[in-house]
Amino acid sequence: MMHAEYTETEREMYDPNRLLDAVLKKMCWDNDATLARKLNVHANVIHRIRSGTLPLGASMLMWMQEATGMSIDELRQLMGDRRSRLRLSYA
C-alpha cells in the first residue's frame, strides 16, 4: 500500500476527474460507462473515484496505461500528482 503525504496545495491540485476526462477525450469514448467497460471495472468504481470516496489506485493507472498507451507519468501528471517519489508503507 502506498503512503502519500500531500501538502494543502497539492491536495487542491489533485483531481482524478481531470484524468478521467482526459482519458475519455483522448480515446473518443462517450461516457464513464464506456470507460468502465474498457477498463474492465464496474461503473460504480468510476463513480466512486469521481465523487472522491475511492482513491484512484496504482492498478487503475496500469489499466488506463494499457487501454490508452499513455505513460504512467503522463497519467499521474493529468491527475495532478506531482510527487517525484512514492513511498511504500509496509504496515
C-alpha positions as CSV (number, residue, x, y, z in Angstrom):
1,M,0.0,0.0,0.0
2,M,1.3,3.4,-0.9
3,H,1.5,6.2,1.7
4,A,1.0,9.7,0.2
5,E,2.0,12.8,2.1
6,Y,0.4,15.8,0.4
7,T,0.7,19.5,1.3
8,E,-2.6,21.5,1.3
9,T,-1.7,23.0,-2.1
10,E,-1.1,19.5,-3.6
11,R,-4.4,18.3,-2.2
12,E,-6.1,21.2,-4.0
13,M,-4.4,20.4,-7.3
14,Y,-5.1,16.6,-7.1
15,D,-8.1,15.8,-9.2
16,P,-8.8,12.3,-10.6
17,N,-11.7,13.8,-12.6
18,R,-9.3,15.7,-14.8
19,L,-7.5,12.4,-15.6
20,L,-10.8,10.5,-16.2
21,D,-12.0,13.3,-18.5
22,A,-8.7,13.4,-20.4
23,V,-8.8,9.6,-21.0
24,L,-12.4,9.9,-22.2
25,K,-11.4,12.7,-24.6
26,K,-8.2,11.0,-25.9
27,M,-9.9,7.7,-26.6
28,C,-13.1,9.4,-28.0
29,W,-15.2,7.4,-25.6
30,D,-18.7,8.7,-24.9
31,N,-19.1,8.4,-21.1
32,D,-18.0,6.8,-17.8
33,A,-19.9,3.6,-18.6
34,T,-17.7,3.1,-21.7
35,L,-14.6,3.9,-19.7
36,A,-15.6,1.4,-17.1
37,R,-16.2,-1.3,-19.7
38,K,-12.8,-0.6,-21.4
39,L,-11.0,-0.8,-18.1
40,N,-12.9,-3.9,-17.0
41,V,-14.3,-2.4,-13.8
42,H,-17.9,-1.8,-12.6
43,A,-19.3,1.6,-13.5
44,N,-19.7,2.3,-9.8
45,V,-15.9,2.2,-9.4
46,I,-15.6,5.2,-11.8
47,H,-18.5,7.0,-10.0
48,R,-16.8,6.5,-6.6
49,I,-13.4,7.8,-7.9
50,R,-15.2,10.8,-9.4
51,S,-17.0,11.5,-6.1
52,G,-13.8,11.2,-4.0
53,T,-15.0,8.2,-2.0
54,L,-12.5,5.8,-3.7
55,P,-8.9,6.8,-4.4
56,L,-7.5,6.1,-7.8
57,G,-5.0,3.3,-7.2
58,A,-2.0,2.0,-8.9
59,S,-3.8,-0.9,-10.6
60,M,-6.3,1.6,-12.1
61,L,-3.4,3.6,-13.5
62,M,-1.9,0.5,-15.0
63,W,-5.2,-0.5,-16.6
64,M,-5.5,3.1,-18.0
65,Q,-2.0,2.8,-19.4
66,E,-2.8,-0.4,-21.2
67,A,-6.1,0.9,-22.6
68,T,-4.7,4.3,-23.7
69,G,-1.0,3.8,-24.4
70,M,-0.2,6.8,-22.2
71,S,2.7,6.5,-19.7
72,I,2.1,6.2,-16.0
73,D,3.9,9.5,-15.5
74,E,1.6,11.3,-18.0
75,L,-1.5,9.9,-16.4
76,R,-0.2,11.0,-12.9
77,Q,0.5,14.5,-14.3
78,L,-3.0,14.7,-15.7
79,M,-4.4,13.8,-12.3
80,G,-2.3,16.5,-10.6
81,D,0.0,14.0,-8.7
82,R,3.3,15.9,-8.8
83,R,5.2,13.9,-6.3
84,S,8.6,12.9,-7.6
85,R,8.7,9.7,-5.4
86,L,6.1,7.4,-4.0
87,R,6.7,5.9,-0.6
88,L,5.6,2.4,0.2
89,S,4.0,1.6,3.6
90,Y,4.7,-1.9,4.9
91,A,2.2,-1.7,7.7
